[in-house]
Amino acid sequence: MKAIRRFGFIIGILLIGIIIGNFGMLTAILIVCPLLTLWLILWDDKKFRQAERRKKHQIMTEYYSSDIQYE
């Protein structure tokens, strides 16, 4: 998985270089900034969902594993 990420990173850098070389810096910024912003938003949302899932799992585990004492 790490190799795939590295390969994707290299391809991304090459694509950004091609865009800058062909269209100029302003066009590259107009193309890359919205994509980068979208990626950051999706990454943050994924982290939030993972944290919520962990919290819910912990609560459910505590609820079902606790000893209920009846009087």
C-alpha positions as CSV (number, residue, x, y, z in Angstrom):
1,M,0.0,0.0,0.0
2,K,2.9,2.3,0.8
3,A,4.3,1.8,-2.7
4,I,1.0,2.6,-4.3
5,R,0.8,5.9,-2.4
6,R,4.4,6.8,-3.4
7,F,3.7,6.0,-7.0
8,G,0.5,8.2,-6.9
9,F,2.5,11.0,-5.3
10,I,5.1,10.8,-8.0
11,I,2.4,10.8,-10.7
12,G,0.7,13.8,-9.1
13,I,3.9,15.8,-8.9
14,L,4.6,15.0,-12.6
15,L,1.1,16.1,-13.6
16,I,1.5,19.3,-11.7
17,G,4.8,19.9,-13.4
18,I,3.2,19.3,-16.8
19,I,0.3,21.7,-16.1
20,I,2.7,24.4,-14.9
21,G,5.0,23.9,-17.9
22,N,2.1,24.0,-20.5
23,F,-0.3,26.5,-19.0
24,G,1.6,28.7,-16.5
25,M,1.5,29.2,-12.8
26,L,-1.9,30.9,-12.6
27,T,-3.7,28.2,-14.4
28,A,-1.9,25.5,-12.4
29,I,-3.1,27.2,-9.2
30,L,-6.6,27.5,-10.5
31,I,-6.6,23.7,-11.2
32,V,-4.7,22.4,-8.1
33,C,-6.1,24.6,-5.3
34,P,-9.8,23.4,-5.6
35,L,-8.6,19.8,-5.9
36,L,-6.3,20.2,-2.8
37,T,-9.1,21.8,-0.8
38,L,-11.5,19.0,-1.7
39,W,-9.0,16.4,-0.7
40,L,-8.3,18.1,2.6
41,I,-12.1,18.4,3.4
42,L,-12.6,14.7,2.5
43,W,-9.6,13.6,4.6
44,D,-10.9,15.6,7.6
45,D,-14.4,14.2,7.2
46,K,-12.9,10.6,7.1
47,K,-11.0,11.2,10.3
48,F,-14.1,12.6,12.0
49,R,-16.2,9.6,11.0
50,Q,-13.5,7.2,12.2
51,A,-13.3,9.0,15.6
52,E,-17.1,8.8,15.9
53,R,-17.2,5.1,15.0
54,R,-14.5,4.4,17.6
55,K,-16.4,6.4,20.3
56,K,-19.6,4.6,19.5
57,H,-17.9,1.2,19.5
58,Q,-16.3,2.0,22.9
59,I,-19.7,3.1,24.4
60,M,-21.5,0.0,23.1
61,T,-18.7,-2.3,24.4
62,E,-18.9,-0.7,27.8
63,Y,-22.7,-1.0,27.8
64,Y,-22.8,-4.6,26.9
65,S,-19.8,-5.7,29.0
66,S,-20.8,-4.0,32.2
67,D,-22.3,-6.1,35.0
68,I,-25.8,-5.1,35.6
69,Q,-26.8,-5.7,39.2
70,Y,-30.5,-6.1,40.0
71,E,-31.8,-5.5,43.5
